Amino acid sequence: MLDPQTRQQLQTKFQQVKPQLKQRFSGVTDQDLDAGRSDPDTLIQTISQKTGQPQARVEAEIRSLVGSA
């Protein structure tokens, strides 16, 4: 689960990191990302289910993207 600060950063920078999320997680659609925009936990679950990657890996990728955005 993302910490509150990372959750806030993700929501603030969502439009910035959305293209990078699509690039890093092939198979994830704009609809998937938009559905999880307001709830990072749902976003992580959806990406994990669509890609087969563990949730911890998805969280680490999101932390990395948010930190560099």
Chimera marker file (.cmm) of the C-alpha trace (Angstrom):
<marker_set name="trace">
<marker id="1" x="0.000" y="0.000" z="0.000" r="1" g="1" b="0" radius="0.5"/>
<marker id="2" x="1.289" y="3.439" z="-0.893" r="1" g="1" b="0" radius="0.5"/>
<marker id="3" x="2.074" y="5.900" z="1.856" r="1" g="1" b="0" radius="0.5"/>
<marker id="4" x="-0.157" y="9.005" z="2.086" r="1" g="1" b="0" radius="0.5"/>
<marker id="5" x="2.466" y="11.302" z="0.569" r="1" g="1" b="0" radius="0.5"/>
<marker id="6" x="2.985" y="9.074" z="-2.481" r="1" g="1" b="0" radius="0.5"/>
<marker id="7" x="-0.786" y="8.691" z="-2.887" r="1" g="1" b="0" radius="0.5"/>
<marker id="8" x="-1.162" y="12.477" z="-2.922" r="1" g="1" b="0" radius="0.5"/>
<marker id="9" x="1.720" y="12.919" z="-5.362" r="1" g="1" b="0" radius="0.5"/>
<marker id="10" x="0.236" y="10.299" z="-7.685" r="1" g="1" b="0" radius="0.5"/>
<marker id="11" x="-3.119" y="12.049" z="-7.717" r="1" g="1" b="0" radius="0.5"/>
<marker id="12" x="-1.477" y="15.440" z="-8.269" r="1" g="1" b="0" radius="0.5"/>
<marker id="13" x="0.858" y="14.222" z="-11.039" r="1" g="1" b="0" radius="0.5"/>
<marker id="14" x="-1.504" y="11.662" z="-12.559" r="1" g="1" b="0" radius="0.5"/>
<marker id="15" x="-1.713" y="13.228" z="-16.029" r="1" g="1" b="0" radius="0.5"/>
<marker id="16" x="2.077" y="13.491" z="-16.083" r="1" g="1" b="0" radius="0.5"/>
<marker id="17" x="2.737" y="9.853" z="-15.176" r="1" g="1" b="0" radius="0.5"/>
<marker id="18" x="-0.204" y="8.278" z="-17.011" r="1" g="1" b="0" radius="0.5"/>
<marker id="19" x="1.697" y="7.862" z="-20.330" r="1" g="1" b="0" radius="0.5"/>
<marker id="20" x="4.630" y="6.344" z="-18.453" r="1" g="1" b="0" radius="0.5"/>
<marker id="21" x="2.321" y="3.920" z="-16.654" r="1" g="1" b="0" radius="0.5"/>
<marker id="22" x="0.902" y="2.782" z="-19.999" r="1" g="1" b="0" radius="0.5"/>
<marker id="23" x="4.416" y="2.350" z="-21.370" r="1" g="1" b="0" radius="0.5"/>
<marker id="24" x="5.729" y="0.374" z="-18.369" r="1" g="1" b="0" radius="0.5"/>
<marker id="25" x="2.634" y="-1.782" z="-17.994" r="1" g="1" b="0" radius="0.5"/>
<marker id="26" x="1.577" y="-2.981" z="-21.420" r="1" g="1" b="0" radius="0.5"/>
<marker id="27" x="-1.972" y="-4.250" z="-21.536" r="1" g="1" b="0" radius="0.5"/>
<marker id="28" x="-3.272" y="-1.501" z="-19.270" r="1" g="1" b="0" radius="0.5"/>
<marker id="29" x="-5.755" y="0.806" z="-20.988" r="1" g="1" b="0" radius="0.5"/>
<marker id="30" x="-6.610" y="4.470" z="-20.518" r="1" g="1" b="0" radius="0.5"/>
<marker id="31" x="-9.904" y="3.301" z="-19.021" r="1" g="1" b="0" radius="0.5"/>
<marker id="32" x="-8.081" y="1.139" z="-16.478" r="1" g="1" b="0" radius="0.5"/>
<marker id="33" x="-5.872" y="4.041" z="-15.456" r="1" g="1" b="0" radius="0.5"/>
<marker id="34" x="-8.715" y="6.560" z="-15.322" r="1" g="1" b="0" radius="0.5"/>
<marker id="35" x="-10.800" y="4.190" z="-13.186" r="1" g="1" b="0" radius="0.5"/>
<marker id="36" x="-7.997" y="4.013" z="-10.632" r="1" g="1" b="0" radius="0.5"/>
<marker id="37" x="-7.135" y="7.685" z="-10.680" r="1" g="1" b="0" radius="0.5"/>
<marker id="38" x="-8.999" y="8.587" z="-7.498" r="1" g="1" b="0" radius="0.5"/>
<marker id="39" x="-8.036" y="5.368" z="-5.679" r="1" g="1" b="0" radius="0.5"/>
<marker id="40" x="-4.384" y="4.326" z="-5.983" r="1" g="1" b="0" radius="0.5"/>
<marker id="41" x="-5.101" y="0.942" z="-4.353" r="1" g="1" b="0" radius="0.5"/>
<marker id="42" x="-7.592" y="0.117" z="-7.103" r="1" g="1" b="0" radius="0.5"/>
<marker id="43" x="-5.085" y="1.312" z="-9.694" r="1" g="1" b="0" radius="0.5"/>
<marker id="44" x="-2.376" y="-0.969" z="-8.297" r="1" g="1" b="0" radius="0.5"/>
<marker id="45" x="-4.742" y="-3.948" z="-8.161" r="1" g="1" b="0" radius="0.5"/>
<marker id="46" x="-5.898" y="-3.400" z="-11.728" r="1" g="1" b="0" radius="0.5"/>
<marker id="47" x="-2.368" y="-3.082" z="-13.087" r="1" g="1" b="0" radius="0.5"/>
<marker id="48" x="-1.293" y="-6.169" z="-11.142" r="1" g="1" b="0" radius="0.5"/>
<marker id="49" x="-4.220" y="-8.219" z="-12.465" r="1" g="1" b="0" radius="0.5"/>
<marker id="50" x="-3.757" y="-7.083" z="-16.070" r="1" g="1" b="0" radius="0.5"/>
<marker id="51" x="0.006" y="-7.584" z="-16.166" r="1" g="1" b="0" radius="0.5"/>
<marker id="52" x="0.469" y="-10.521" z="-13.796" r="1" g="1" b="0" radius="0.5"/>
<marker id="53" x="3.070" y="-8.545" z="-11.852" r="1" g="1" b="0" radius="0.5"/>
<marker id="54" x="3.007" y="-8.650" z="-8.043" r="1" g="1" b="0" radius="0.5"/>
<marker id="55" x="1.400" y="-5.638" z="-6.385" r="1" g="1" b="0" radius="0.5"/>
<marker id="56" x="4.667" y="-4.829" z="-4.582" r="1" g="1" b="0" radius="0.5"/>
<marker id="57" x="6.420" y="-4.475" z="-7.960" r="1" g="1" b="0" radius="0.5"/>
<marker id="58" x="3.652" y="-2.242" z="-9.306" r="1" g="1" b="0" radius="0.5"/>
<marker id="59" x="3.860" y="-0.068" z="-6.182" r="1" g="1" b="0" radius="0.5"/>
<marker id="60" x="7.635" y="0.244" z="-6.550" r="1" g="1" b="0" radius="0.5"/>
<marker id="61" x="7.258" y="1.312" z="-10.195" r="1" g="1" b="0" radius="0.5"/>
<marker id="62" x="4.634" y="3.900" z="-9.264" r="1" g="1" b="0" radius="0.5"/>
<marker id="63" x="6.828" y="5.265" z="-6.469" r="1" g="1" b="0" radius="0.5"/>
<marker id="64" x="9.679" y="5.574" z="-8.937" r="1" g="1" b="0" radius="0.5"/>
<marker id="65" x="7.546" y="7.358" z="-11.525" r="1" g="1" b="0" radius="0.5"/>
<marker id="66" x="5.983" y="9.751" z="-9.028" r="1" g="1" b="0" radius="0.5"/>
<marker id="67" x="9.368" y="10.573" z="-7.548" r="1" g="1" b="0" radius="0.5"/>
<marker id="68" x="10.875" y="11.385" z="-10.929" r="1" g="1" b="0" radius="0.5"/>
<marker id="69" x="7.898" y="13.262" z="-12.372" r="1" g="1" b="0" radius="0.5"/>
<link id1="1" id2="2" r="1" g="1" b="0" radius="0.2"/>
<link id1="2" id2="3" r="1" g="1" b="0" radius="0.2"/>
<link id1="3" id2="4" r="1" g="1" b="0" radius="0.2"/>
<link id1="4" id2="5" r="1" g="1" b="0" radius="0.2"/>
<link id1="5" id2="6" r="1" g="1" b="0" radius="0.2"/>
<link id1="6" id2="7" r="1" g="1" b="0" radius="0.2"/>
<link id1="7" id2="8" r="1" g="1" b="0" radius="0.2"/>
<link id1="8" id2="9" r="1" g="1" b="0" radius="0.2"/>
<link id1="9" id2="10" r="1" g="1" b="0" radius="0.2"/>
<link id1="10" id2="11" r="1" g="1" b="0" radius="0.2"/>
<link id1="11" id2="12" r="1" g="1" b="0" radius="0.2"/>
<link id1="12" id2="13" r="1" g="1" b="0" radius="0.2"/>
<link id1="13" id2="14" r="1" g="1" b="0" radius="0.2"/>
<link id1="14" id2="15" r="1" g="1" b="0" radius="0.2"/>
<link id1="15" id2="16" r="1" g="1" b="0" radius="0.2"/>
<link id1="16" id2="17" r="1" g="1" b="0" radius="0.2"/>
<link id1="17" id2="18" r="1" g="1" b="0" radius="0.2"/>
<link id1="18" id2="19" r="1" g="1" b="0" radius="0.2"/>
<link id1="19" id2="20" r="1" g="1" b="0" radius="0.2"/>
<link id1="20" id2="21" r="1" g="1" b="0" radius="0.2"/>
<link id1="21" id2="22" r="1" g="1" b="0" radius="0.2"/>
<link id1="22" id2="23" r="1" g="1" b="0" radius="0.2"/>
<link id1="23" id2="24" r="1" g="1" b="0" radius="0.2"/>
<link id1="24" id2="25" r="1" g="1" b="0" radius="0.2"/>
<link id1="25" id2="26" r="1" g="1" b="0" radius="0.2"/>
<link id1="26" id2="27" r="1" g="1" b="0" radius="0.2"/>
<link id1="27" id2="28" r="1" g="1" b="0" radius="0.2"/>
<link id1="28" id2="29" r="1" g="1" b="0" radius="0.2"/>
<link id1="29" id2="30" r="1" g="1" b="0" radius="0.2"/>
<link id1="30" id2="31" r="1" g="1" b="0" radius="0.2"/>
<link id1="31" id2="32" r="1" g="1" b="0" radius="0.2"/>
<link id1="32" id2="33" r="1" g="1" b="0" radius="0.2"/>
<link id1="33" id2="34" r="1" g="1" b="0" radius="0.2"/>
<link id1="34" id2="35" r="1" g="1" b="0" radius="0.2"/>
<link id1="35" id2="36" r="1" g="1" b="0" radius="0.2"/>
<link id1="36" id2="37" r="1" g="1" b="0" radius="0.2"/>
<link id1="37" id2="38" r="1" g="1" b="0" radius="0.2"/>
<link id1="38" id2="39" r="1" g="1" b="0" radius="0.2"/>
<link id1="39" id2="40" r="1" g="1" b="0" radius="0.2"/>
<link id1="40" id2="41" r="1" g="1" b="0" radius="0.2"/>
<link id1="41" id2="42" r="1" g="1" b="0" radius="0.2"/>
<link id1="42" id2="43" r="1" g="1" b="0" radius="0.2"/>
<link id1="43" id2="44" r="1" g="1" b="0" radius="0.2"/>
<link id1="44" id2="45" r="1" g="1" b="0" radius="0.2"/>
<link id1="45" id2="46" r="1" g="1" b="0" radius="0.2"/>
<link id1="46" id2="47" r="1" g="1" b="0" radius="0.2"/>
<link id1="47" id2="48" r="1" g="1" b="0" radius="0.2"/>
<link id1="48" id2="49" r="1" g="1" b="0" radius="0.2"/>
<link id1="49" id2="50" r="1" g="1" b="0" radius="0.2"/>
<link id1="50" id2="51" r="1" g="1" b="0" radius="0.2"/>
<link id1="51" id2="52" r="1" g="1" b="0" radius="0.2"/>
<link id1="52" id2="53" r="1" g="1" b="0" radius="0.2"/>
<link id1="53" id2="54" r="1" g="1" b="0" radius="0.2"/>
<link id1="54" id2="55" r="1" g="1" b="0" radius="0.2"/>
<link id1="55" id2="56" r="1" g="1" b="0" radius="0.2"/>
<link id1="56" id2="57" r="1" g="1" b="0" radius="0.2"/>
<link id1="57" id2="58" r="1" g="1" b="0" radius="0.2"/>
<link id1="58" id2="59" r="1" g="1" b="0" radius="0.2"/>
<link id1="59" id2="60" r="1" g="1" b="0" radius="0.2"/>
<link id1="60" id2="61" r="1" g="1" b="0" radius="0.2"/>
<link id1="61" id2="62" r="1" g="1" b="0" radius="0.2"/>
<link id1="62" id2="63" r="1" g="1" b="0" radius="0.2"/>
<link id1="63" id2="64" r="1" g="1" b="0" radius="0.2"/>
<link id1="64" id2="65" r="1" g="1" b="0" radius="0.2"/>
<link id1="65" id2="66" r="1" g="1" b="0" radius="0.2"/>
<link id1="66" id2="67" r="1" g="1" b="0" radius="0.2"/>
<link id1="67" id2="68" r="1" g="1" b="0" radius="0.2"/>
<link id1="68" id2="69" r="1" g="1" b="0" radius="0.2"/>
</marker_set>
